[in-house]
Amino acid sequence: MRLQVSLLCLFCLTMRSQAEDGASLHGSINPAGRCHYTFTVASPQESSCPGGDIKSEMDGVLSRLTLLEALVSQLLAGADGGTGSKGGEDVQKATAHVTGERNKLQQDNAYLTQQVRELQRRLEEQNREAESLKQKSCEQTQLPGGSQRDTRPVSDPVHDLANGSYQEMKAEVTEVPASQLILDGGHNATDCGDLLSVGDPVLHRKADSITGKYGVWLQDPEPRGPHYTKKTVWRIDAVGKDIRQLFAYEDLDQFSRGFPMKVVVLPEPLESTGATVYRSSLYYQRKRSRTLIRYDLDSESVASRSELPGAGFHGQYPYSWGGYTDIDLAVDEQGLWAIYSTSEANGAIVISRLDPDSLAVGKSWETTIRKNTVANAFMACGRLYTLASYTAANTVVNHVFDTATGVRRPVAVPFRNRYKYNSMLDYNYAHRKLYAWDNFHMVTYDVRLGPGSR
């Protein structure tokens, strides 16, 4: 600012000097006794006379102004101290970062739009197919006059139980290799691809006290001990300072009625809703630590324990709903997993595959999904799925990370939080269901997976 004022003053002085050379002012007293002033300037003709020095003076003034402008530019550059270049680089970097984020969001939006269109197309095809099947069924079963007829072929063995053909067919079915089936759920092992849909929640029980606002409930997909089966239901109320009680129910019916067949008192307290049951063992995180414990349910003793390296705990990297959900243990067709984060990952979700006996970490994957931006997560077919919201009645499964490819991508599978506070979400591959604890309510969701690509 000071430089600009100085420049203006110099310019004014220059113009004043110029004016003094080209004009004159005279004063006198007229006969009436009054002061009389006369201001005289050169006429255009005089200004343009050859040999005049006004043009040379103007050229000199212009030269001096040019020098002054150069000097001001140098002074301004020196006052900036070289920070202008750095500031420009910072602006360029920030602009490039914002542009990259915008392009990424545009790509995600385009992908989600494509997924929605694909889902709408599939829904329309299924509706047309269902309508077509309905019409064919009516045409086949309705005879003239409104009577019904049996549409089964005569060769159907049900028509002739005495000839033994039904028994032979039954024997052939039982000889199908077990490796081609997924336990007792009847799902083919090749049906282990992407998550296609999640059904509506089915209520099995509502907790009767404040300690049941959130917790863990599930069934063992692969029990190995003699005392419990796939029908056995396990439940832990996770509200409280010292959580040690594990309730066992004979089956879903007894669970719904609230009649436990056994209550196991754990030797060490657990934290939050990240526990799981697998191969007749309860896997859980010890309270206020990154220690994982495997508790053998048949012998009712601690079988193994291990530290999860670098894992955050007790509120460092929880899901968005909180609840000290730093470490979430999960089971799927490929085994036992830990879902957590570390300081090295800066809060992004880390997935580690664990040895179910020793709890040693086999392999880990670092995703780009911020753990505190998703409500919950589960594993299915070696893929991590995350839930967008725990309170929205209608939300979506919004991310999938495939451990086979190491690629994350956005998805939009509709999901319902009927009771608007979903604090636990686990997948059971034997029953092909999701188990959830939604605001005192224990519910399941049927899931549909696409054909496997592995």
C-alpha positions as CSV (number, residue, x, y, z in Angstrom):
1,M,0.0,0.0,0.0
2,R,2.8,2.4,0.9
3,L,4.5,1.7,-2.5
4,Q,1.2,2.5,-4.3
5,V,0.9,5.9,-2.4
6,S,4.5,6.7,-3.2
7,L,4.0,6.0,-6.9
8,L,0.9,8.2,-6.9
9,C,2.8,11.1,-5.4
10,L,5.6,10.8,-7.9
11,F,3.1,10.8,-10.7
12,C,1.4,14.0,-9.4
13,L,4.7,15.8,-9.0
14,T,5.7,14.8,-12.6
15,M,2.4,16.1,-14.0
16,R,2.7,19.3,-12.0
17,S,6.2,19.9,-13.4
18,Q,4.8,19.3,-16.9
19,A,2.0,21.7,-16.3
20,E,4.4,24.4,-15.1
21,D,6.4,24.1,-18.3
22,G,3.4,24.4,-20.6
23,A,1.2,27.1,-18.7
24,S,1.6,30.3,-16.7
25,L,-0.4,32.3,-14.1
26,H,-0.2,36.1,-13.8
27,G,-1.8,38.4,-11.2
28,S,-2.5,42.2,-11.4
29,I,-4.8,45.0,-10.0
30,N,-7.4,46.4,-12.3
31,P,-8.5,50.0,-12.4
32,A,-11.3,49.2,-10.0
33,G,-8.8,48.1,-7.4
34,R,-9.6,44.4,-7.6
35,C,-7.1,41.6,-8.1
36,H,-7.1,40.1,-11.6
37,Y,-5.5,36.7,-12.4
38,T,-4.7,35.5,-15.9
39,F,-4.0,31.8,-16.7
40,T,-2.2,31.2,-20.1
41,V,-1.6,27.8,-21.8
42,A,0.0,27.0,-25.2
43,S,-2.4,26.7,-28.1
44,P,-2.6,23.5,-30.0
45,Q,-0.6,25.1,-32.8
46,E,2.1,26.1,-30.4
47,S,2.2,22.7,-28.8
48,S,2.7,21.1,-32.2
49,C,5.4,23.5,-33.3
50,P,8.6,21.8,-34.6
51,G,11.5,22.2,-32.3
52,G,9.3,22.3,-29.1
53,D,10.6,20.4,-26.1
54,I,7.3,19.2,-24.7
55,K,7.3,15.9,-26.5
56,S,10.8,15.1,-25.3
57,E,9.8,16.0,-21.7
58,M,6.8,13.6,-22.1
59,D,9.0,10.9,-23.3
60,G,11.3,11.4,-20.3
61,V,8.3,11.2,-18.0
62,L,7.1,8.0,-19.6
63,S,10.6,6.5,-19.2
64,R,10.7,7.5,-15.6
65,L,7.3,5.9,-15.0
66,T,8.5,2.7,-16.7
67,L,11.5,2.6,-14.4
68,L,9.2,3.2,-11.4
69,E,6.9,0.4,-12.4
70,A,9.8,-2.0,-12.8
71,L,11.1,-1.0,-9.3
72,V,7.7,-1.5,-7.7
73,S,7.4,-4.9,-9.3
74,Q,10.8,-5.9,-7.8
75,L,9.9,-4.5,-4.4
76,L,6.6,-6.4,-4.4
77,A,8.3,-9.7,-5.3
78,G,10.8,-9.1,-2.5
79,A,8.1,-8.4,0.0
80,D,6.3,-11.6,-0.9
81,G,9.4,-13.5,0.3
82,G,8.9,-16.3,-2.2
83,T,5.8,-17.6,-0.5
84,G,3.6,-16.8,-3.6
85,S,5.1,-19.8,-5.5
86,K,4.6,-22.1,-2.6
87,G,1.0,-20.8,-2.1
88,G,0.3,-21.5,-5.7
89,E,1.6,-25.0,-5.4
90,D,-0.6,-25.6,-2.3
91,V,-3.6,-24.3,-4.2
92,Q,-2.9,-26.5,-7.1
93,K,-2.5,-29.6,-4.9
94,A,-5.8,-28.8,-3.0
95,T,-7.6,-28.3,-6.4
96,A,-6.2,-31.6,-7.7
97,H,-7.3,-33.4,-4.5
98,V,-10.8,-32.0,-4.6
99,T,-11.1,-32.8,-8.3
100,G,-10.0,-36.4,-7.6
101,E,-12.6,-36.8,-4.8
102,R,-15.3,-35.3,-7.1
103,N,-14.4,-37.7,-9.9
104,K,-14.4,-40.7,-7.4
105,L,-17.9,-39.7,-6.1
106,Q,-19.1,-39.3,-9.7
107,Q,-17.9,-42.8,-10.5
108,D,-19.5,-44.3,-7.3
109,N,-22.7,-42.5,-8.2
110,A,-22.7,-43.9,-11.7
111,Y,-22.0,-47.4,-10.4
112,L,-24.8,-47.2,-7.9
113,T,-27.2,-45.9,-10.5
114,Q,-26.3,-48.8,-12.7
115,Q,-26.9,-51.2,-9.8
116,V,-30.3,-49.7,-9.1
117,R,-31.3,-50.0,-12.8
118,E,-30.1,-53.6,-12.8
119,L,-32.1,-54.4,-9.7
120,Q,-35.2,-52.8,-11.1
121,R,-34.7,-54.8,-14.3
122,R,-34.4,-58.1,-12.4
123,L,-37.5,-57.2,-10.3
124,E,-39.5,-56.6,-13.5
125,E,-38.3,-59.9,-15.0
126,Q,-39.2,-61.8,-11.8
127,N,-42.6,-60.2,-11.7
128,R,-43.2,-61.2,-15.4
129,E,-42.0,-64.7,-14.7
130,A,-44.2,-65.1,-11.7
131,E,-47.2,-63.9,-13.6
132,S,-46.4,-66.2,-16.4
133,L,-46.1,-69.2,-14.1
134,K,-49.3,-68.3,-12.4
135,Q,-51.2,-68.2,-15.7
136,K,-49.6,-71.6,-16.8
137,S,-50.6,-73.2,-13.5
138,C,-54.2,-72.0,-13.8
139,E,-54.3,-73.3,-17.4
140,Q,-52.9,-76.7,-16.5
141,T,-55.1,-77.4,-13.4
142,Q,-58.4,-76.0,-14.6
143,L,-60.5,-78.3,-16.7
144,P,-63.6,-77.3,-18.7
145,G,-66.5,-77.0,-16.4
146,G,-64.3,-75.8,-13.5
147,S,-63.1,-79.3,-12.3
148,Q,-59.5,-79.8,-11.2
149,R,-57.1,-82.5,-12.5
150,D,-53.8,-83.9,-11.2
151,T,-51.0,-82.6,-13.4
152,R,-48.3,-85.1,-12.1
153,P,-47.1,-87.6,-14.7
154,V,-48.2,-91.2,-14.4
155,S,-44.6,-92.2,-13.9
156,D,-44.4,-90.2,-10.7
157,P,-43.4,-92.8,-8.0
158,V,-45.9,-91.2,-5.6
159,H,-48.7,-92.9,-7.7
160,D,-47.2,-96.3,-7.1
161,L,-45.6,-96.8,-3.7
162,A,-45.8,-100.6,-3.9
163,N,-43.3,-101.0,-6.8
164,G,-40.4,-99.8,-4.7
165,S,-39.3,-97.1,-7.2
166,Y,-39.8,-94.3,-4.6
167,Q,-37.5,-96.1,-2.1
168,E,-34.8,-96.5,-4.8
169,M,-35.0,-92.8,-5.7
170,K,-34.7,-91.9,-2.0
171,A,-31.6,-94.0,-1.8
172,E,-30.0,-92.4,-4.8
173,V,-30.6,-88.9,-3.3
174,T,-28.9,-89.8,0.0
175,E,-25.8,-90.9,-2.0
176,V,-25.1,-87.3,-3.2
177,P,-21.6,-86.3,-1.8
178,A,-21.8,-84.1,1.2
179,S,-19.2,-81.8,-0.2
180,Q,-21.7,-80.6,-2.7
181,L,-24.1,-79.4,0.0
182,I,-23.7,-76.6,2.6
183,L,-24.5,-78.4,5.8
184,D,-28.3,-78.7,6.5
185,G,-29.3,-75.6,4.7
186,G,-29.5,-77.3,1.4
187,H,-27.5,-74.6,-0.4
188,N,-25.1,-75.6,-3.1
189,A,-21.5,-74.7,-2.3
190,T,-21.2,-72.9,-5.6
191,D,-23.9,-70.4,-4.5
192,C,-21.3,-68.3,-2.7
193,G,-21.0,-65.1,-4.7
194,D,-22.2,-61.6,-4.2
195,L,-25.0,-60.6,-1.8
196,L,-28.1,-60.1,-3.9
197,S,-30.8,-59.4,-1.4
198,V,-31.7,-59.3,2.3
199,G,-35.2,-60.3,3.4
200,D,-37.4,-58.6,5.9
201,P,-36.6,-59.1,9.6
202,V,-38.3,-62.0,11.4
203,L,-38.7,-61.5,15.2
204,H,-37.8,-64.4,17.5
205,R,-37.7,-62.7,20.9
206,K,-37.8,-59.3,22.7
207,A,-35.7,-58.7,25.8
208,D,-37.6,-58.0,29.0
209,S,-35.1,-55.7,30.8
210,I,-32.7,-52.8,30.2
211,T,-29.8,-55.2,30.0
212,G,-31.2,-56.5,26.8
213,K,-31.1,-53.2,24.8
214,Y,-28.2,-54.7,22.9
215,G,-26.3,-57.9,22.9
216,V,-25.3,-61.0,21.0
217,W,-27.4,-64.0,19.9
218,L,-26.6,-66.7,17.3
219,Q,-26.3,-70.3,16.4
220,D,-23.2,-72.4,15.8
221,P,-23.0,-73.1,12.0
222,E,-20.6,-76.0,12.6
223,P,-20.7,-77.6,16.1
224,R,-18.2,-80.3,16.8
225,G,-18.8,-81.3,20.4
226,P,-21.3,-83.9,21.7
227,H,-23.4,-81.5,23.9
228,Y,-24.7,-78.9,21.4
229,T,-26.1,-78.9,17.9
230,K,-26.8,-76.4,15.1
231,K,-30.3,-75.9,16.7
232,T,-28.7,-74.6,20.0
233,V,-29.2,-70.9,20.5
234,W,-26.7,-68.8,22.3
235,R,-27.4,-65.4,23.9
236,I,-25.4,-62.7,25.8
237,D,-26.9,-59.5,27.2
238,A,-24.1,-56.9,26.6
239,V,-25.4,-54.0,28.7
240,G,-23.5,-53.9,32.1
241,K,-20.1,-53.4,33.7
242,D,-19.2,-57.1,34.1
243,I,-20.6,-59.2,31.3
244,R,-20.0,-62.9,32.0
245,Q,-23.3,-64.8,31.5
246,L,-23.8,-66.9,28.4
247,F,-27.3,-68.4,28.0
248,A,-27.9,-71.6,26.1
249,Y,-31.3,-72.6,24.6
250,E,-32.2,-76.0,23.2
251,D,-33.7,-74.5,20.0
252,L,-35.4,-71.5,18.6
253,D,-38.7,-72.4,20.1
254,Q,-37.3,-72.6,23.7
255,F,-35.4,-69.4,22.9
256,S,-38.6,-67.6,21.9
257,R,-40.3,-68.8,25.1
258,G,-37.4,-67.6,27.3
259,F,-36.5,-71.0,28.7
260,P,-32.7,-71.5,28.8
261,M,-31.4,-75.0,29.3
262,K,-28.1,-73.7,30.8
263,V,-26.3,-70.6,32.0
264,V,-22.6,-70.5,31.6
265,V,-20.5,-68.1,33.7
266,L,-17.4,-67.0,31.7
267,P,-14.1,-66.8,33.6
268,E,-13.3,-63.4,32.2
269,P,-15.7,-60.6,31.2
270,L,-16.3,-59.7,27.6
271,E,-16.8,-56.4,25.8
272,S,-19.5,-55.3,23.4
273,T,-21.3,-57.2,20.7
274,G,-18.5,-58.7,18.7
275,A,-18.5,-62.3,20.0
276,T,-19.3,-65.3,17.9
277,V,-19.8,-69.1,18.2
278,Y,-18.0,-71.5,15.9
279,R,-17.1,-75.2,16.2
280,S,-18.4,-75.5,19.7
281,S,-16.3,-72.6,21.0
282,L,-17.2,-69.0,22.0
283,Y,-14.8,-66.4,20.6
284,Y,-14.8,-63.0,22.3
285,Q,-12.8,-59.9,23.2
286,R,-11.7,-59.6,26.8
287,K,-13.0,-56.4,28.4
288,R,-10.7,-53.3,28.0
289,S,-8.1,-55.1,26.0
290,R,-7.2,-56.4,22.5
291,T,-7.0,-60.0,23.9
292,L,-9.1,-62.6,22.1
293,I,-10.3,-65.6,24.0
294,R,-11.5,-69.0,22.7
295,Y,-13.8,-70.6,25.3
296,D,-14.5,-74.3,24.8
297,L,-18.3,-74.8,25.4
298,D,-18.0,-78.5,26.0
299,S,-15.3,-78.5,28.6
300,E,-16.3,-75.0,29.8
301,S,-12.7,-73.8,29.9
302,V,-10.5,-71.3,28.2
303,A,-8.8,-73.2,25.3
304,S,-6.6,-70.4,23.9
305,R,-6.0,-66.7,24.0
306,S,-4.0,-64.3,21.8
307,E,-3.4,-60.6,21.3
308,L,-4.7,-59.0,18.1
309,P,-1.7,-57.0,17.0
310,G,-2.2,-53.2,17.0
311,A,-6.0,-53.5,17.3
312,G,-7.8,-50.6,18.8
313,F,-10.1,-51.3,21.8
314,H,-12.5,-49.7,24.3
315,G,-13.8,-47.0,22.0
316,Q,-10.8,-46.2,19.8
317,Y,-12.2,-47.5,16.5
318,P,-15.9,-48.5,17.0
319,Y,-18.7,-48.7,14.6
320,S,-20.8,-45.5,14.2
321,W,-23.3,-46.6,16.9
322,G,-20.5,-46.8,19.5
323,G,-20.8,-49.5,22.2
324,Y,-17.0,-50.2,22.3
325,T,-17.4,-52.2,19.1
326,D,-13.7,-52.0,18.2
327,I,-13.2,-55.7,17.5
328,D,-15.9,-57.7,15.8
329,L,-15.4,-61.4,15.3
330,A,-17.2,-63.1,12.4
331,V,-17.6,-66.5,10.8
332,D,-18.4,-67.5,7.2
333,E,-17.8,-70.3,4.7
334,Q,-14.0,-69.7,4.8
335,G,-13.5,-69.6,8.6
336,L,-13.0,-67.2,11.5
337,W,-12.4,-63.5,11.0
338,A,-11.6,-60.3,13.0
339,I,-12.9,-57.0,11.8
340,Y,-11.1,-54.0,13.5
341,S,-8.8,-51.1,12.9
342,T,-5.3,-49.9,13.9
343,S,-3.5,-46.6,14.2
344,E,-1.4,-47.6,11.2
345,A,-4.7,-47.9,9.2
346,N,-5.9,-44.5,10.5
347,G,-9.3,-45.8,11.4
348,A,-9.9,-47.8,8.2
349,I,-11.3,-51.3,8.6
350,V,-8.7,-54.1,8.7
351,I,-9.8,-57.7,8.1
352,S,-7.7,-60.6,9.5
353,R,-8.3,-64.3,9.1
354,L,-7.7,-66.1,12.3
355,D,-6.7,-69.7,13.1
356,P,-9.8,-71.1,15.0
357,D,-7.6,-73.1,17.4
358,S,-4.7,-70.8,18.3
359,L,-6.3,-67.4,17.3
360,A,-3.1,-66.6,15.4
361,V,-3.4,-64.1,12.5
362,G,-3.0,-65.8,9.1
363,K,-3.5,-63.0,6.6
364,S,-4.7,-59.4,6.9
365,W,-6.3,-56.9,4.4
366,E,-6.5,-53.1,4.9
367,T,-9.6,-51.6,3.3
368,T,-10.4,-48.0,2.5
369,I,-13.7,-48.1,4.5
370,R,-13.6,-45.9,7.6
371,K,-14.9,-48.0,10.5
372,N,-16.7,-45.2,12.3
373,T,-18.7,-44.3,9.2
374,V,-20.5,-47.7,9.0
375,A,-23.1,-49.0,11.5
376,N,-21.9,-52.7,11.4
377,A,-20.3,-55.3,9.3
378,F,-20.3,-59.1,8.6
379,M,-18.4,-61.6,6.5
380,A,-20.0,-63.9,3.8
381,C,-18.1,-66.0,1.3
382,G,-14.8,-64.2,2.1
383,R,-16.3,-60.8,1.5
384,L,-16.8,-58.0,4.0
385,Y,-20.2,-56.2,3.9
386,T,-20.9,-53.0,5.8
387,L,-24.3,-51.5,6.9
388,A,-24.8,-47.8,6.2
389,S,-27.1,-46.9,9.2
390,Y,-28.2,-48.5,12.5
391,T,-31.1,-46.2,13.1
392,A,-32.7,-45.6,9.7
393,A,-35.7,-47.8,9.2
394,N,-34.8,-48.3,5.5
395,T,-31.1,-48.3,4.8
396,V,-28.6,-50.3,2.6
397,V,-25.7,-52.6,2.7
398,N,-23.3,-50.0,1.2
399,H,-19.8,-51.5,0.7
400,V,-18.3,-54.8,-0.1
401,F,-14.6,-55.7,0.1
402,D,-13.6,-59.0,-1.6
403,T,-10.5,-60.6,0.1
404,A,-9.9,-62.7,-3.1
405,T,-9.2,-59.6,-5.2
406,G,-8.5,-56.9,-2.6
407,V,-11.0,-54.6,-4.2
408,R,-13.7,-52.5,-2.5
409,R,-16.8,-51.3,-4.3
410,P,-20.0,-49.6,-3.4
411,V,-23.3,-51.6,-3.4
412,A,-26.9,-50.7,-2.5
413,V,-28.7,-53.8,-1.1
414,P,-31.8,-52.7,0.7
415,F,-31.9,-53.5,4.5
416,R,-34.5,-52.8,7.2
417,N,-33.9,-51.7,10.8
418,R,-37.4,-52.3,11.9
419,Y,-36.8,-51.2,15.5
420,K,-34.3,-48.5,14.6
421,Y,-31.2,-49.4,16.8
422,N,-29.3,-52.3,15.2
423,S,-26.3,-53.1,17.4
424,M,-25.2,-56.5,16.2
425,L,-25.1,-58.2,12.8
426,D,-23.7,-61.7,12.1
427,Y,-23.9,-64.2,9.2
428,N,-24.7,-67.9,9.6
429,Y,-23.7,-69.9,6.6
430,A,-25.4,-73.1,7.7
431,H,-28.9,-71.4,7.8
432,R,-28.0,-68.7,5.2
433,K,-29.3,-66.0,7.5
434,L,-28.2,-62.8,9.2
435,Y,-28.7,-62.6,13.0
436,A,-29.3,-59.1,14.4
437,W,-30.1,-57.4,17.7
438,D,-32.3,-54.4,17.0
439,N,-33.3,-52.3,20.1
440,F,-34.2,-55.2,22.5
441,H,-35.5,-57.3,19.5
442,M,-33.6,-60.4,18.3
443,V,-34.3,-61.0,14.6
444,T,-33.1,-62.9,11.6
445,Y,-32.9,-62.0,7.9
446,D,-32.9,-64.4,5.0
447,V,-30.2,-63.6,2.5
448,R,-29.7,-64.6,-1.2
449,L,-26.3,-64.9,-2.7
450,G,-25.4,-65.1,-6.3
451,P,-23.4,-67.9,-8.0
452,G,-19.8,-68.2,-6.9
453,S,-16.9,-67.1,-9.1
454,R,-14.2,-68.9,-7.2
